[in-house]
Amino acid sequence: MTECKEDFCGLKLPLEPFWMNRSGIPHGGLNGSLIETVMGYAGCYKGDAEVPWFTITLNLNISLLAQSRGDMLFSEAHRVGGGRRIFC
């Protein structure tokens, strides 16, 4: 985790050989897991790590536009709207 505050989270993940698909690029499921994780933290973190706030993903659609390069994946999420229980 690079940063986590209310309505924002940043994560980074070092790429290892076991994360790669047969083409030698990160598996799409890894991208999806990283995206879902960072979005959940951005929406649920309320300033106190000792007081958890729980959520579930209602819907997640991912379109992969290009392959990743390098040895690290970075992901950032900003909570931009929503209410008390559902956010985006």
C-alpha positions, 0 to 999 in steps of 0.5 A: 500500500503506497497511501491510504486515506479517506476516499483514496488508496494507492497500491503497488504490486511487484510482479513475480513469475507466478503472476504471469500468463503463458504470454509472459504478461500479468494475468488479467485476473491479477489486474482485476483483483488489484483494481477491486482491492484498491477501489474497496480501500478507497471507499471503505477507509474512514481514517482509523484502521482499527475500525473496519468498514465492510463492503462488497462489489456489486458490479465490476467490468474491466476492459484491458486496453494494453499489456502491462510493462515493467516489474511493478503494477500500480493502482490508484482509486478515488471515491467520487460519489455515492451514499452511505452504503453504495459508492463509486 
